[in-house]
Amino acid sequence: MEIAVLLATFNRKEKTLACLRSLYDQKFSWAIKLDVFLTDDCSSDGTTDAVKKEFPSVKIFNGTGSLFWAGGMRNSWKEAIKTHPDFYLLLNDDTLLENFALDNLLGYYNSSQSEVPAICIGSTLDKDNGKISYGGQKLVNKHSVQCFNIYSDNEYVECDMANANIMLVPDKIVKTIGILSEDYTHSIADFDYTLRARKAGFKVIVAPGFIGTCVDDHGKNWKSSNNPLKERIKYLKSPKGLAYKEYLHFIKLHFPLHLPAAFIKLWMKTLFPVVWDKLKG
């Protein structure tokens, strides 16, 4: 069985190396071949040279310097797809895998639940607060993007959408819906991908337990009232901020009835952040 591992990195040399070490330390119950595809988006911290030295088998591709996460992952995926693997593993470069993480993910495909092809998601633990940092989410209702983390210690559970910090995608699904959408620069692309998979008739499953660790470093998703309006509008439009156009496109595509509320909320966060400063600061 062949798994193409996809990574994108930018100036996170030590985290990237630690992530790769955890990948190559995996323990398997059956014969697995890992083929790693990494896009380095013009890092200035020596990431490429360090990876080449410690992991010479990793296939490294140079980005443009403006790919961000989604663009970097698409670049890696486009290269990996040429090799026709059985699975694609999307892995964030700041994630550390537990030793049997991939075994846990692959176990789903040998279970009685696996009649319908599925994307299998790994939950990560934020050791700083003891909570789930990334994984699968269930929607509160089908008309709103509001969601909550779903998790089980010992069962594979179905979710609606998911983060791609640890995401295993069978080749059959890729052949049907393709790779991450070009509509997204940085975030949102993984939520969109899993929602598209479900719409195409596939499942999105969360593997049991925590199979990796990753710090949730996103922080609050608004600029406080201490920042000038110009900076707040810049954050509204930034791919690493509220990604205004891309987020509204995502909402229109998957939650059209929520579009007016999403539009108002984005501008409220930008024009009147004092509300969020008081409620959530």
Steps between C-alpha positions, in 0.01 A plus 500: 500500500635841403426825682600838356560740790432866419658792686542873451743703706623854542772596749423227751817295467507343845128424502520351151791276597320387816188424298697292250674310780161407646388388154800276440469355852159353417432138595292301252308173518546438127732597215482872431707716267513871586586750229532858630428808288589831663458850358729757664358843421835684481596460867795711614582287806674215318204262502577347160867429575419358843235264361728389217775420750291300748239355263656469153208293369252787545400656171529877544339759273555875505205734538460856378514661843127574493337156501391499865367169641238405242718596205797309639291190564350514149851521358611193695180316407539571128845344511390203709201419280741412218618197701151344538515402871225319688457784751597862552587617851464873556722590794568839657868568556440601864327170585673216687358154433465230764685179407189313382320798348489372142415148617204651682384688190546201270315278747175659390529350152516149650197559720139400441408869464700556182252403227488863383840657415599753764751766589648410838591782738740498795429709809789697650551595862616845608727409792495860623134478597415129478232560236437402137687738275400358159286214372143439386197720556126442505271776377237631737262505204542465124428867431770655719877467522476482880659175615661312789785249530406133488720240664499146635767313695422164344271530197514633145238776488355689206538877470382771258822689431857489623844653530778353287770494768477121472278394211519171309328504159452184287595529136140418397376821660773707334407351163141614561529850654861595427726682746468816712309774319688783331243738654685508834840647574568390855234367735141385425624265224488195729147575622392548140666174391331287765161659434542435127589138573180454699293662226654250257371212714815421698543496877734700722605296803694595814735230628483413871725668755760770458746389233713814498582821682477852364467838667199706395687820415221683318412726791198729477350550154458877509716808544423682822378859517854602600596463133420776248219439253749470213668205673166338580388519136835358391444207738146456365635447148820310588525126416637446852232725651128480429555430128190706417433402137603137542297451818186647345552278195524198732182601683311565174605160368423288807271706726316748272228580756772614741654744253332822626592421861859416402534827306371706792720318752819558300434873479391520865830344603682756288306817571390432858759259648432642847203260515731200459763658725244509783330168436797281410816698575 
